[in-house]
Amino acid sequence: MSDTPPEPDRVTGAPHPRETLHLIGQKPAEDAFLDAFTSGRMHHAWLISGPRGVGKATLAWRIARFLLATPEEDGGMFAAPPPDTLDISADHPISHRLAALSEPRLFLLRRPWDAKAERLKQDITVDEVRKMKNFFALSSADGGRRVVIVDAADEMNVNAANALLKLLEEPPANTTLLLISHQPSRLLPTILSRCRALRCRTLDADEMAQALRNAGIDPGEQTVALSALSGGSVGAALRLITLDGLALYGEILRIFAGNGDRQAALRLAESAAGKTNAARFDLMLELFDLFLSRLARTGISGRPEPQASPHEASILTKLCPDAYAARRWAILAQELGARARHGRAVNLDPAALILDMVLKLNETAAELAARP
C-alpha cells in the first residue's frame, strides 16, 4: 500500500480540484462571488451547492486561491483597480503552496484516514472540526486572510455539524468558510441560514467535453453518450470512463434488447463479483437505476435526448410505450433501489443481487408485453 492515503475529495483518473486552475460552465457563480468581493459585501461563509462532479470543489479552490493571493487594499489613491476575474497564475507562490497542501492560511476539512482500519472514515468527525481551533490559534504570518474549505459538508456527523455551527455563529476575523454540498437538504437549517449560496449547474455536452480535455482526457465520439449518462457531471463522466461505464450500460441495453438474455445476465452478474470489482458493482447498481429512470421517462415524454447508445431509444420505447408502463417501471425502480440498499447493508453477494435485479426486470417486461 502507498504511504500516502487516498483523498476522499479526489476523483480517480482526474487532477485534484486544487490542481485545476480553470473552471468550465460556472461563470454565474464565479461572477456572484466576485461581485460580492469587489462591492465590499463579502460574507464570511459560502455554501457551494449542486450535483456531484460539476465543479463545486474546483470553484472552492479557485476562490481560496484568489482570496489568499489577492492583497488587501487600504483604499488609498494608489490602490489597484478591483479584480475582474478569480484567475491566479499557476506560477504564483500561493498556487504552489495550495497544490502541495502547505499553505498555512488554509484549513481543509474532509473525511480523515483511519490508519487502524486502513480506510477512509465514513463521516467528518468532530475531532476534525476541533483541529480548526489550533489553526485559528496560530497567528497568520502576514496577518492576511484565512480560508476554510469543507468538502463535503454533507459528510459531517451530527457532532461535527454542531461544532461547525458554533464557528459559523462566531466566525474568526478575516476568515472565509467555503462549504461544499451535494445535498444541502441534509444540512442543519441553522447552517444553511448562516451561509450565502452559490449554486453550480450541470454542464452541457460541449462544456463537459472541454472540461474533460482540461483534465487530460479527450472524450472524442463518446461525448454525447457521456453527457446522457452523467447528467452533466464531469465527475460522473470521469467515473464512466475509468470504469468502462459506457460499455457496461451497453451490456444492460443488450440484455433487454434480447428479451432478457439469461446467459448475458449471468456474465454481467459474475463480472461484479469479488472485492476487486467493488467499484464496478457500485457503478452497475447506479446504471441499472439510471436505465430504469430513463425507461420510465420514455413512456411519459418520449425518446430520451441525448441518447446513450444508437439503439437506446428503440429499446426503451419497446419496453415502455405508454404512461401505464412508465408507472410500472417507476414503481420497480423504487423497489429495486430499496433491495439494492438492503443487499449492500447485509453484504449480499453482488452477483446474486445483480441477477435478482435482472430477473425482476424480466418479469415486469413480460407482464407489460402480455397486456392486450
N, C-alpha and C positions, 0 to 999 in steps of 0.2 A: 504494500500500500504506500502511496505517496506520503511524504512528510507534511505536505500541505493539504489540509482537509478541503472537501468540496465547499463551494459557496452556494448558499441557498438562493441567492438572487442572480445566479448566472444561468443562462440558457445554453445547454450543450451545443457545441458547434458554432457559437457566436461570440463576438467580443463582449466583455462585461460592459454594462451601461456606462461605467466610469471611464471606459476606454473609447467610447463612441462620442465623438465631438459634434457630429451633425445629426439633427433630428428631422425626420420626414413626416409631414402631414399634421403637425400640431402647432402651426403658426398662431391660430387664435389664442391658444393657452399661453404661448410664449409672449404674445403681444399684451395680453391681460396682465401678466406679471410685470412686464417691462413698464407698462403704463403706471402701475401702482408704485413702482420704484422711482420713476422719474418725476412723478407728481407729488411725491412725499406722502403717499398714502399706504406705505408698506405695512402689512400685517405681520404679526410675529409667528403665525402658524398658517400653513397652507396644506389643504387636502388635495392631493393629485389623484384623481379617480378615473376609472374607465376600465374596459375589458383587459384581461391579461394580454401582454405582449404587444401593446400598441405604442409603447414608448414612454410610459409614465416614469420609469426609473431613469431613462436617458434624460428626460426633462428635469427630473430632480437633480441629477448630477450636473446638468448644464447650468441650472440656477445656482447650485452650490459653487461651481467653478467661477461663475460670474460674480457672485457676492464676495467671494474670498479674494478675487483678483482685482476687483474694481475699487480704487481708493475712495475713501470717504472725503467728500468735498466740504470745505468750510464756507462755501457760498461767496467767496471773495471775487473781486473783479477779474482775476486771472484763472478762475475755475474753468475746467474743461467743459465743453458742451455735453449735455446729457447723452448717455449712450442710446443708440437706436437698434442694438442687437445684443443677444446674450452670448455671442461668439467670443471665445477666448482662445488665443493661439495654442496649438499643441506644444509649442516651444516655451510657453510661459512656465515659470517655476511652479506655480500652483497646479497647472495641468500635470506636471511630472509627479508632484507630491500626492495628488489625488489618485493618480493611476497606481502609485505604489502604496496607497493607504498609509502614508506617512505625514499627512498634513495635520498639525497639532490643533488646528482650529475647526476640525470637522469630527463629529462623532457619528458612527454608523451603527444603528440599532437594527439587528436582524437575528434570525434564529441561530443559536450557538451550536457548536460542535460538541457532542457528547463523547469524550475520549474513551470513557469506560465501555460504552455500548458500541463505539466506533460507527456512529451515525449522527446525522443532524437531529436535533430535538424537534419535536412536533410543533412547539409553540415558542414565542418570545417570552421569556420568563421575567419575573420581577427583579431577579438578580441582575439581569442585563440592563434594565432600566436604572437600577440603583448605581450602576457603574458611571452613569452620567454625572453623579454628584462629584466624583473625582475629576471628571472632565471640566466641570464648571468651577471647581475649586482651584484649578491651576490657572494662573493669570496668563492671558494671551501675550505672546512675545511682543506684539506691536499695539496691543490694546484694540485691535480691529474686530471686525465681525466674527461671529461664530455661527456654525450651521450644524443642525442635527438632521440626518436622514433616517426615517423609519421605513424599512422595506421588509415585509409589508405590515401596515398597522392592523390588518385583519388577523394576523397571526399572533397577536398578543393574547395571553391568557387574561383572566379577569383581574388578577392582582397586578399584572404588568400594566393593563389599561388604566386601572385606578391610580397607579403610581405616575403614569404619564400625564393623566388628567391634572394632577397637582402641579406639574410643571407647566402645563398649558394655562392654568389659572394664575400662576405667579411666575411668568417667564423671566429668565435672567436677562439683564440688559444687553442690548446689541446682539441678540440671538434670533435666528430664524429656524423654525422647525418645519421640515418638509415630510409630510405623512403620505406614503403611497398606499392606495387602497384599491383592491379589485372589487370589493363588495362593501361599500360604505354602510349598507343596512346592517352589517354585523358589528358596527362600532357603537360605542355608547353615545346616546344623543347629546350628552354634555360635551363629548369630544368634538362631535360634528359642529356644535354651536360655537365652538371657540376657534374654528378654522375657516379661512376663506377658501372657497372651492375653485379648483382648476380642473376642468373636465377634458379628458383626452378622448378623441373619437377613433373609430375604426378607420382603416386605410382602404382606398380603392385599389384595384389591381395594379395600376401604373405606379402608385405610391409604394405599394408593397414590393414590387419588382425593384424599384430604386433603393428601398431600404435594405433589401436582401443583397443587392450589389454592393452597397456600402459596407455590409458585413462580410464581404468577400465571397458571396455565393451568387452565381448567375442562374436565375430560375429558368431561363430560356423558354421553351414551349410549355413549361409547367405552370406558368404564371396564372392563367385563368383557373386551372384546377386548384391550385394552392389558394387562390383568392376565395373560391367557392367553399372549400372545406375549412379554411382557417377563420372565416368570419371577419376578415380584415385585420387579423392579429399577426404581426411579424413573428412573435414568439411561437405561436401555434404553427405557422408556416415552417419555421426552422425545425420544429419537432417533427413535422410530417416529412421533411427532407431527410433528417438524420436517421429516422426510424423507418424509412421507406413507406410512409403512410399512404401515399397515393396508390401504390401497388396493392397495399392491404385493403383499401377501400374498393379498389377494382375487384379483388377477390370476393368481397362481400356482395358486390353487384352481380358477379358471375354466378354465385351460388343461387341467387334468387331469379336470375335470368333463366337458369336451368331448372326451374320448378323445385328448388330446394335440393340440389345435388348433395346427397349424403356423404359421398366419398370426399368431395371438395370440402364439405363442412368438417369432416374428421381431420383432414390435413390442416385446415385453418386452426382448429381447436388445439391440435398437437403442437403447432408452432408457437403457442403461447405458454406451453408447459415449462416448468423449471425456473429457478431463481434467476438464471441469466437472461430470461425473457420477460422479466417483470415489467420493464418499460414498454415492451411490445404489447403485453397483456393489458396494461393500463390504456394504451392508445387504442387497442382493439375495442375495449369497452366504450370508449368515447366515440369511436367511429360507428359502432352499432347504434348508439344513441343518436348520433347525427344522421345516420341513414334513416332511422325511424322518424326523426323530426322532419327531414326533407320529404319523406314519403307522405306523412300526414298533410304537410302544406300543399303537396301536389294536388290532393283531392279538393282543396279549398280554392287555391289561387292559380292552379295550372302548373305547367312545367317549370322546373327551377331555372333561374338565371342568376349567375352563370352556371353552367354545368360542370361537374367534377369529372365527367367522362363523356365521350362522344355518344355513348349508348345509355347514359343515365336516365334521360328524360323518358325514353320509351319504356324502360324497365319500371320506373316509378309510376308512370301513367297506367301501365297494365295492372300493377298491383293496387293502385289507389285511384280509381276512375271518378269517384264522386265524394260528396260530403259524408255519406254514411261510412264509407271505407276509411275516410280520414279520421272520424271519431274512433273507430275500432283500433286503428294504428296508434292514435294518440293515447288511448287507454293502455294498450300493450306497452308503449314506451314507458309509461309511469310504472307499470307492474315490473317490467324487466329492470328498470333503474333501481327499484327497491330490492329486487332479488340480487342484483349485482352488488349493491352496497352491503347487503347481508352476507353474501358469499365472500366478499373481501374481509368482512369483520371476523368471520369464523374460519378464515384461511381455507376455503373450499378450493379443491383442485381447479386451476384455471381452465384446463382442457374440458373438464366436466361442465364448468359454468358456461363456457362459450358454446359447447354442443347443446346444452339445455336451451340457451337463448335461440339458437338456430331452429331447434325443434318447435319452440313456441311460435316463432315467426312462420314456420311452415304450416302449422296448424291454422293460424289466422289467415294465411294466404289461401289455403284450401277452403276454408269456410267462406271467404269472400268470393272465391271463384265459383262456388256451388250455388250462389244466390241466383234466383230466377231473374 
